[in-house]
Amino acid sequence: MGQWRYVSECSVKALLWRWFRALSKLLGRGLVLCLKLIISHYPRQSCLIHVTYDANGKFDGLGAQAQRIIAIRGLASFLNVSYRQSQISQIAIHPLDGLSMPSDYTEYLGHVNNVFAFKDDCNCNSFEEKSIADFHYSHLIEILLRLLGGRSICFRITHPFEIVDLFPSIYEHVDLTSVTSKLEIFREDESKLDLVVHYRQGSGNPSANPLGRAIEHQRYQQTINKILLNSPQFRNRFSIMTDAPLGFLEFHPSKDQLNAWVGLPGFDGKTLQMYPLDSNSLFDQMDYEPSVISGGNPLVCLSILSSAKVLVMAKSSFSFVAALMNKEAIIYYPKDFWHPRVRSWVTY
Ligand SMILES: [Zn+2]
């Protein structure tokens, strides 16, 4: 009896929590929409309010930073304020990126800044600047006050997701044509694939961290089997791209890259442990075994993911950015990823 009461109490609590979250999301969306309407129709707003990416905000990988830049470009259009381009100053290097030489890294940084460049909306050059780690409602109110006072500002934003995650359609209004075409040079024609699966394993021992980034193998297998059943011709051009090495690997990030790995599984402050891809388990129930692409230049990987006919995403900003660029593809989106999906994507 006591056990049943416990179960029902738990489910009532869970239900109330779900309702509370749904209600607060609804209220949040309503509030943001009201503020957006006032801001976007205010005279001269675009030369008073500017937004840009804070390149010094949080040291991170290519996917995370590219997603932030695209989201901030979209946020500027959503609010009808001016977008300003910022240069990425550093990117976390993964052990399998093949960018071990300092000159490789400098060249890579140059390519990334060239690919993810959007035009400035205005030519203003004297405004106050303010760094914001998480851009949310209160900053929309600050924008309104600035507009009323006629004082110009540029917000340097690290994370715009408190607002953008409420309206994922913001991404759909960003013109990614030039990004996609600049990426094409990194891919040789023959590497254009029908079905590409992104398998993001993350660092450390995946079996010791089952709730980490990796998606259960069974979920991948069911999704891939379903795709191949409907389109058996995809078998010939089917690959898995992964950050997992093919054998156990210990990686020693350079001193100026250590910050990128702090707090991640398998990192002790100096050395990062990378466990190999468990292909026996991953391919066990798969009707057809794909070719495996482990690591490589991230721009090449991004180009391959963003040109496939079908893309099965990982819980990863890298996948997310590739999916945004790949307008023609059928996108399979993991239902438990923390950034909400764009409407046209299929969940799995
Ligand atoms: Zn301006």
Boltz pocket constraint, residues with backbone or C-beta under 6 A from the ligand:
constraints:
  - pocket:
      binder: B
      contacts: [[A, 46], [A, 47], [A, 48], [A, 49], [A, 50], [A, 82], [A, 122], [A, 123], [A, 124]]
      max_distance: 6.0
